[in-house]
Amino acid sequence: MSFGKLIPQLAASFALSCVGLSFSQDSTGADNKVLPLPAQLAELTGKYQAAMTKAEEPIRKLQDSYRNRVQSLADEAQKNGNLKNLLLFKKEIENLGSHGPGQTSEHPDLAKVQATYHDHAARLTRNMAPVRLKIETVYVNALKKQIADFTKAGDLDSGLVVQKALEVAEARAATWAEESAKLGIAGPKIGFDWEALIEAWQPEKFETTSAVGGSTTLRSRDRDVADEPALLIGFEIWLRPFRDSDETVRGVVPLFRTQSGKTFDGLPRAAGAEKGKRRRVVAKHGYVVGGLKATSENAIRSMTVIFHKLSDKGTDPEDFYESDTYGEWEGGNTAVVTTDGKVPVGVDGHYGLGLDQLALIVTEL
């Protein structure tokens, strides 16, 4: 696909921003009543459109310059009484909205203007595409958060309106990404910022959350952070009979993953529990350990791992899921600890023959 054909597509796809907003205004609920546009969505979409207008200003200026130059050629042809050239230039102007500037005109003056346009358009498009995709990605993520907030508040009508706006935005982002890929244009860095983690990798400065377990006051033992930048993605949980329970948590091994995708085990956190059952609990793609929920009586007896979705600089606590609960125990106290959106990079907490307590080591980017 040529840049000449891409440019009007970019302009048209920007117009979909307004379509997304008006579509939300005309949304209907399950009972076919018209749903009002939430003020939060109107404000967010206004900011999105302002950002996109600013990002696309250079290409609009180029298009206006091209139109004016071709119009000058048309005016000159009319002045000279050259009907053939006048019709040629008028046709070029009419085609701008649907086809964009041509590329192979037989008229030397028009061909020169076309070549100049496409040279500039190629550079501007390559610079603009990642910015547009980044703006769209920020907009999509903000819409997802609005949906979650409205759902929690019980405002399902507003949630439905934002959901429809999200569907339009996601389709638009996918189209733009496809257009950019066809032209060999790299998209923005979407996803977790590994470079920031590598730059910030100073384990001695990492924070430790409160602990879950027999005591929530942290007693450090074998603080476990990888030698190289890596994320905490799960645990191998050791289970054995204890007292009246046929299966309790007796130890864990933290699991890590690096930027290259390499996974490895951390240090075992228990002594003498290796002969029990083992269950590996690993985050699905795009998620990491975001928290722990444990039932304890002197030590951890059962636990659930909470996984948060990775964002560019941390995790999104609003986008989470939980593992099964491992271990069986009647009584005790249940406690929860989370990373609060920070990046999980290790574990700490005291252990002996069993897993007395467990805390998460985190960092901010």
DADAHU-V727888 format. One record per helix or strand of 3 or more residues. SS is the DSSP state (@ for helix, = for strand). FROM is the first residue (numbers start at 1). TO is the last residue. If there is no record, write none. Layout:
((SS | FROM | TO) (SS | FROM | TO))
This chain:
((@ | 3 | 25) (@ | 39 | 55) (@ | 57 | 79) (@ | 83 | 99) (@ | 108 | 152) (@ | 156 | 182) (@ | 194 | 199) (@ | 203 | 205) (= | 231 | 242) (= | 245 | 257) (= | 263 | 269) (= | 277 | 282) (= | 287 | 296) (= | 300 | 310) (= | 315 | 326) (= | 333 | 338) (= | 343 | 348) (= | 357 | 363))
